[in-house]
Amino acid sequence: MPFLLLLILFFWLFPFLIIPFIIFFIIGFLFLIPYVVFFNSFLNVLTIPWQIFKIASNKQIRKNHSLEHATVNILEERYGKTLRIGGLAYSNGFSLSGPDLPSPYEVLDAAREGIYRMTKGETYLALHPRCGTSIATSTFLLSLGFIIALFFSNHLSLLNIIVVFTLANILSKPLGLTIQKFFTTHSDVKDITIINIYSEPTTYNFPFEIIINPNRTYFIETTSNKNRFFWLPF
């Protein structure tokens, strides 16, 4: 804050330096863009596979991830349109949020239908094209493409950017669905039982909370029948 005030005072005293400063700032920003892109891309190439591996190594999260997708797919099937709904899967359930989220009773019914239909063979419900896995795959391909382009050409050009974006856009959808199928979801949910659905607060006790934040957030708690222990009398 003091630096900003000093900068304003400096330009107020020497207004003729504003234009040279802006030009210098723009040139410096353009000079740093390739380095920022490279380091950000390098970080994505390292972290995204690790995040996918963590999900892939936890079968319970993968099953809840499948149920999350099935719930959204069934809701969109019922309404006949794309719904603005996002979700996150955990080891003890999954959460859904968004302005198009219907009542908790309808969400719970869709989740139960998802278990039933996947158990009966409709395993395609476990996949969703707008899943975060597909977004992460697209980001990974873009990052990898930028690294390869910088490595071979030593600079970013408009042609390189267009080629990278085009290839990433073409490959991200089928590759994202493949990674979902084999790494981040598990459609065998016959041992999953839904315990309850909870409404999570989305505001901070502001008045007129529906006007400020129209999003709803539900947490659907699940458990695995394999985790249940039954005591038998001797």
Disulfide bonds with the S-S distance in Angstrom:
none
